[in-house]
């Protein structure tokens, strides 16, 4: 097969993918870290008030992106590791939020897939009426498990 742009050499590719993994995480890994009670983990929902009320991750803190510069250091003290999320893959709100936390000097990762993939993978969602789970969307996770085992 011929590509219009050839693949990178293995060393360059390894550096690239390692860098991506240092900036990004996925919903399965965040779920596992929350379940394990990972010390110093602060999961931040950067969406607005209405979105937060509609549903959010258990254990997440609500901090809209516009408020991070003023309140981020208080909600994510020195020594914390921050994971940001927003609506989903079509939104770059989590990227903007991660940038703000990096500017505050906090180690930070963006959760790929955002709230959309968290909910679509059947993980728990906190709503005003309690914690709920949607059926697992087989296009995002196997029906028999919440993780893809990748």
Secondary structure, 3 states (H helix, E strand, C coil): CCCCCCCCCHHHHHHHHHHHHHHEEEHHHHHHHHHHCCCCEEEEECCCHHHHHHCEECCCEECCHHHHHHHHHHHCCCCCEEEEECCCCCCCHHHHHHHHHHHCCCEEEEEECHHHHHHHCCCCEEECCEEECCCCCCCCCCCCCCCCCC
